[in-house]
Amino acid sequence: MDNTLKNIVLAGIGSMAYTYEKASTMVNTLVQKGELTVNQGKELNEELKKVIDSNNNNQNKSNIDTETLKNIIQQLNLPTKEDINELKTRIDNLEKNNQ
């Protein structure tokens, strides 16, 4: 479970870095073509960096560690997979006895 959570976080960070890289490349291309001034390109890159950083901070704040998640599930008193399997077995036994 810990590995899965780690992979999800790393994938999110990777996708944000990729998005920033592609957007920055696009802005630089527009500057080279003369569709944006150098100052406009710098401003767009800075704004993009702020948005990416803000999203990254929000994502880090919303991550819940595995222990916290386990505690929440336990407090909700949700049945475990073992509980459900045990109930299925009991139902099967009851059905056999009624036939």
C-alpha positions as CSV (number, residue, x, y, z in Angstrom):
1,M,0.0,0.0,0.0
2,D,2.8,2.4,0.9
3,N,4.5,1.7,-2.5
4,T,1.2,2.5,-4.3
5,L,0.8,5.8,-2.6
6,K,4.4,6.7,-3.3
7,N,4.0,5.8,-7.0
8,I,0.8,8.0,-7.2
9,V,2.6,11.0,-5.7
10,L,5.6,10.5,-7.9
11,A,3.4,10.2,-11.0
12,G,1.7,13.5,-10.0
13,I,5.0,15.3,-9.6
14,G,6.2,13.9,-12.9
15,S,3.1,15.0,-14.8
16,M,3.4,18.5,-13.3
17,A,7.0,18.7,-14.3
18,Y,6.2,17.4,-17.8
19,T,3.3,19.9,-18.1
20,Y,5.6,22.8,-17.1
21,E,8.3,21.7,-19.5
22,K,5.9,21.5,-22.4
23,A,4.2,24.8,-21.6
24,S,7.5,26.5,-21.2
25,T,8.7,25.2,-24.6
26,M,5.5,26.4,-26.2
27,V,6.0,29.9,-24.7
28,N,9.6,30.0,-25.9
29,T,8.4,28.9,-29.4
30,L,5.9,31.8,-29.5
31,V,8.6,34.2,-28.4
32,Q,10.9,32.9,-31.2
33,K,8.2,33.3,-33.8
34,G,7.6,36.9,-32.6
35,E,4.0,36.2,-31.5
36,L,5.0,37.1,-27.9
37,T,7.6,39.6,-26.7
38,V,10.4,38.4,-24.5
39,N,8.9,40.1,-21.5
40,Q,5.5,38.5,-22.2
41,G,7.2,35.1,-22.4
42,K,9.0,35.7,-19.1
43,E,5.8,36.8,-17.5
44,L,4.0,33.7,-18.8
45,N,6.7,31.4,-17.6
46,E,6.7,33.0,-14.1
47,E,2.9,32.7,-13.9
48,L,3.1,29.1,-15.1
49,K,5.7,28.3,-12.4
50,K,3.5,29.9,-9.7
51,V,0.5,27.9,-10.8
52,I,2.5,24.6,-10.8
53,D,4.0,25.4,-7.4
54,S,0.6,26.3,-6.0
55,N,-0.9,23.0,-7.3
56,N,2.1,21.1,-5.9
57,N,1.6,22.6,-2.5
58,N,-2.2,21.9,-2.6
59,Q,-1.5,18.3,-3.6
60,N,1.0,17.8,-0.8
61,K,-1.5,19.1,1.7
62,S,-4.2,16.7,0.5
63,N,-2.1,13.6,0.7
64,I,-3.0,11.3,3.6
65,D,-0.5,8.8,4.8
66,T,-1.4,5.1,5.0
67,E,-1.7,4.9,8.8
68,T,-4.1,7.9,8.8
69,L,-6.2,6.2,6.1
70,K,-6.3,2.9,8.0
71,N,-7.4,4.7,11.2
72,I,-10.2,6.5,9.3
73,I,-11.4,3.2,7.9
74,Q,-11.2,1.6,11.3
75,Q,-13.2,4.4,12.9
76,L,-15.9,4.1,10.2
77,N,-16.2,0.5,11.3
78,L,-16.2,-0.7,7.6
79,P,-16.1,-4.5,7.1
80,T,-12.8,-5.9,6.0
81,K,-12.3,-8.3,3.1
82,E,-12.0,-11.1,5.7
83,D,-15.3,-10.1,7.3
84,I,-17.1,-10.2,3.9
85,N,-15.5,-13.6,3.0
86,E,-16.6,-15.0,6.4
87,L,-20.2,-13.8,5.8
88,K,-20.2,-15.3,2.3
89,T,-19.1,-18.6,3.9
90,R,-21.8,-18.4,6.5
91,I,-24.4,-17.6,3.9
92,D,-23.3,-20.6,1.7
93,N,-23.5,-22.9,4.8
94,L,-27.0,-21.6,5.6
95,E,-28.2,-22.1,2.0
96,K,-26.8,-25.7,2.0
97,N,-28.6,-26.5,5.3
98,N,-31.9,-25.1,4.0
99,Q,-31.9,-27.3,0.9
